Amino acid sequence: MTWSDMQPLLTQGTYDTLYMVLWSTLVTVLGGLPLGILLVLTDKGGLLQNRPLNKVIGVVVNTGRSLPFIILLIFLIPVTTAIVGTFIGPTAMIVPLAIGAVPFFARLVETAVREVDHGLVEAVESMGGGIPTLVWKVLLPQALPSIVAGITTTVITLVGYSAMAGAVGGEGLGSKAITYGFQRFETGFMIATVVVLIALVTVVQLVGDGVVRLLARRGRTA
């Protein structure tokens, strides 16, 4: 396979991968961020202390994290079909990608929020600040660098998940690698796919690290 043959395949695969990863990241952040904060608030000593609810959320999150993505991908085929109308294609893959990543990101958010200085939380409580004030004025701003680092890790994880999604018709670079690299024994195309994936992950990590450093500097000078 020549470069002229590989280029359109790699371009389309990269586009499909970015499409899946970006949309599933958005859904993951919208779902995982409040879930992670809720894990902290409902824990012992939290403003919404509710141990039974905390345990239930913890079990759901741990269950979601413990399932290998390829198994979750197949298990969610009926759910994906019910939501999107099909389980094949990059749009369909957003459903299992997001469902698989939300528990992972929620734990990262929980860890980030727990690192916030407890003295700041107590100060807000002593001044009569409610839950919205605590979350928006203290927890999120203070934990933002760690949360962004968690988003970076999640995006990289989703890139790997999207490659596995190619095994069940998810398109993207994983699908192209299986169809044109593995099944047709095109070693050169497989290598090119790996190089593109490494480049994507490297760019995501560099951008994420840069944003974290910027936020950390702003936090120190605030």
C-alpha positions as CSV (number, residue, x, y, z in Angstrom):
1,M,0.0,0.0,0.0
2,T,1.5,3.3,-1.1
3,W,1.3,6.6,0.9
4,S,-1.3,7.9,-1.6
5,D,-3.4,4.9,-0.8
6,M,-2.9,5.3,3.0
7,Q,-3.4,9.1,3.3
8,P,-7.2,9.3,2.7
9,L,-7.8,6.3,5.0
10,L,-5.7,7.8,7.8
11,T,-7.3,11.2,7.3
12,Q,-10.8,9.7,7.5
13,G,-9.9,7.5,10.5
14,T,-8.4,10.5,12.3
15,Y,-11.5,12.6,11.7
16,D,-13.8,9.8,13.0
17,T,-11.6,9.2,16.0
18,L,-11.5,12.9,16.9
19,Y,-15.3,13.1,16.4
20,M,-15.9,10.2,18.8
21,V,-13.4,11.4,21.4
22,L,-14.5,15.0,21.5
23,W,-18.2,14.4,21.8
24,S,-17.8,11.5,24.3
25,T,-15.4,13.8,26.3
26,L,-18.1,16.5,26.5
27,V,-20.7,14.0,27.7
28,T,-18.2,12.5,30.1
29,V,-17.4,15.8,31.7
30,L,-21.1,16.8,32.0
31,G,-21.9,13.5,33.7
32,G,-18.7,12.8,35.6
33,L,-18.1,16.2,37.1
34,P,-21.3,16.4,39.2
35,L,-21.0,12.7,40.0
36,G,-17.5,13.2,41.4
37,I,-18.6,16.3,43.4
38,L,-21.6,14.4,44.8
39,L,-19.3,11.6,46.0
40,V,-17.5,14.1,48.1
41,L,-20.5,16.0,49.4
42,T,-22.4,12.9,50.4
43,D,-19.5,11.3,52.1
44,K,-18.9,11.4,55.9
45,G,-18.5,15.0,57.0
46,G,-19.8,16.4,53.7
47,L,-22.4,19.1,53.5
48,L,-24.9,16.6,52.0
49,Q,-23.7,13.7,54.2
50,N,-25.7,10.6,53.1
51,R,-23.9,7.4,53.6
52,P,-26.4,5.1,51.9
53,L,-26.6,7.3,48.8
54,N,-22.8,7.6,48.8
55,K,-22.4,3.9,48.9
56,V,-24.9,3.4,46.1
57,I,-23.1,5.9,43.9
58,G,-19.7,4.3,44.8
59,V,-20.9,0.9,43.8
60,V,-22.3,2.1,40.5
61,V,-19.0,4.0,39.8
62,N,-16.8,1.0,40.8
63,T,-18.9,-1.4,38.7
64,G,-18.6,0.9,35.7
65,R,-14.8,1.1,36.2
66,S,-14.3,-2.6,36.6
67,L,-15.8,-3.7,33.3
68,P,-13.3,-4.0,30.4
69,F,-14.4,-1.6,27.7
70,I,-14.6,-4.2,25.0
71,I,-17.1,-6.2,27.1
72,L,-19.0,-3.0,28.0
73,L,-19.1,-2.1,24.3
74,I,-20.8,-5.3,23.3
75,F,-23.1,-5.3,26.4
76,L,-24.4,-1.8,25.5
77,I,-25.3,-2.6,21.9
78,P,-29.1,-2.7,22.7
79,V,-28.8,0.6,24.6
80,T,-26.8,2.2,21.9
81,T,-29.3,1.0,19.3
82,A,-32.2,2.3,21.3
83,I,-30.6,5.8,21.7
84,V,-29.0,6.3,18.3
85,G,-30.9,3.8,16.1
86,T,-27.7,1.8,15.3
87,F,-24.7,0.4,17.0
88,I,-22.3,1.0,14.0
89,G,-20.5,4.2,13.1
90,P,-18.7,7.0,15.0
91,T,-21.9,8.6,16.3
92,A,-23.1,5.3,17.8
93,M,-19.8,4.8,19.6
94,I,-20.2,8.0,21.6
95,V,-22.7,6.2,23.8
96,P,-20.5,3.4,25.1
97,L,-17.4,5.6,25.1
98,A,-19.2,8.1,27.4
99,I,-20.8,5.5,29.6
100,G,-17.4,3.8,30.0
101,A,-15.5,7.0,30.8
102,V,-18.0,8.7,33.2
103,P,-17.2,6.5,36.2
104,F,-13.4,6.8,35.5
105,F,-13.6,10.6,35.3
106,A,-15.9,10.8,38.3
107,R,-13.2,9.2,40.5
108,L,-10.6,11.6,39.1
109,V,-12.9,14.5,40.0
110,E,-13.5,13.1,43.5
111,T,-9.8,12.9,44.1
112,A,-9.2,16.4,42.9
113,V,-12.0,17.9,45.0
114,R,-10.8,16.0,48.1
115,E,-7.4,17.8,47.7
116,V,-9.0,21.2,48.3
117,D,-7.9,22.8,51.6
118,H,-10.5,21.8,54.1
119,G,-10.0,25.2,55.9
120,L,-11.5,27.0,52.9
121,V,-14.5,24.7,53.0
122,E,-15.0,25.4,56.7
123,A,-14.7,29.1,56.1
124,V,-17.5,29.1,53.6
125,E,-19.6,27.0,56.0
126,S,-19.0,29.3,58.9
127,M,-20.2,32.3,56.8
128,G,-23.4,30.5,56.0
129,G,-22.5,29.7,52.4
130,G,-24.7,27.0,50.8
131,I,-23.9,24.2,48.5
132,P,-23.9,26.3,45.3
133,T,-21.5,28.8,46.9
134,L,-19.2,26.0,48.1
135,V,-19.1,24.3,44.7
136,W,-18.8,27.3,42.4
137,K,-16.7,29.6,44.6
138,V,-14.4,27.1,46.4
139,L,-14.4,23.5,45.2
140,L,-14.3,23.9,41.5
141,P,-11.9,26.9,41.3
142,Q,-9.4,25.3,43.7
143,A,-9.6,21.9,42.1
144,L,-9.6,23.2,38.5
145,P,-5.9,22.4,37.7
146,S,-6.4,18.8,38.9
147,I,-9.7,18.5,37.1
148,V,-8.1,19.6,33.8
149,A,-5.4,17.1,34.4
150,G,-8.1,14.5,34.9
151,I,-9.8,15.6,31.6
152,T,-6.5,15.2,29.8
153,T,-6.1,11.6,31.2
154,T,-9.7,10.9,30.3
155,V,-9.3,12.1,26.7
156,I,-6.2,9.9,26.3
157,T,-8.1,6.9,27.7
158,L,-10.9,7.6,25.2
159,V,-8.5,7.6,22.3
160,G,-7.6,4.1,23.4
161,Y,-11.2,3.1,23.8
162,S,-12.1,4.5,20.4
163,A,-9.4,2.2,18.8
164,M,-11.0,-0.8,20.5
165,A,-14.4,0.4,19.2
166,G,-13.2,-0.4,15.7
167,A,-13.6,-4.1,16.5
168,V,-17.4,-3.7,16.4
169,G,-17.7,-1.2,13.5
170,G,-16.9,2.0,15.4
171,E,-14.9,3.4,12.5
172,G,-11.9,5.6,13.4
173,L,-8.3,4.6,13.4
174,G,-8.9,1.3,15.2
175,S,-11.3,0.2,12.5
176,K,-8.9,1.2,9.7
177,A,-6.1,-0.6,11.4
178,I,-8.1,-3.8,11.7
179,T,-9.6,-3.7,8.2
180,Y,-6.6,-2.4,6.1
181,G,-3.7,-3.3,8.4
182,F,-4.4,-6.6,10.2
183,Q,-6.8,-8.3,7.8
184,R,-4.8,-7.4,4.7
185,F,-1.4,-7.9,6.3
186,E,-0.3,-4.3,5.5
187,T,2.4,-3.8,8.1
188,G,3.2,-0.3,6.8
189,F,-0.4,0.8,7.3
190,M,-0.4,-0.6,10.9
191,I,2.8,1.3,11.7
192,A,1.3,4.5,10.2
193,T,-1.8,4.1,12.3
194,V,0.2,3.7,15.5
195,V,2.3,6.8,14.6
196,V,-0.9,8.8,14.2
197,L,-2.3,7.6,17.5
198,I,0.9,8.4,19.3
199,A,0.9,11.9,17.7
200,L,-2.7,12.4,18.9
201,V,-2.0,11.3,22.5
202,T,1.2,13.5,22.5
203,V,-0.7,16.6,21.4
204,V,-3.4,16.0,23.9
205,Q,-0.9,15.6,26.8
206,L,1.1,18.6,25.8
207,V,-2.0,20.9,25.6
208,G,-3.4,19.5,28.8
209,D,-0.1,20.0,30.7
210,G,0.1,23.5,29.3
211,V,-3.4,24.4,30.5
212,V,-2.7,22.9,34.0
213,R,0.5,24.9,34.4
214,L,-1.3,28.1,33.3
215,L,-4.1,27.5,35.8
216,A,-1.7,26.7,38.6
217,R,0.2,29.9,38.0
218,R,-3.0,31.9,38.1
219,G,-4.0,30.2,41.3
220,R,-0.8,31.1,43.0
221,T,-1.0,34.8,41.9
222,A,-4.7,35.2,42.8
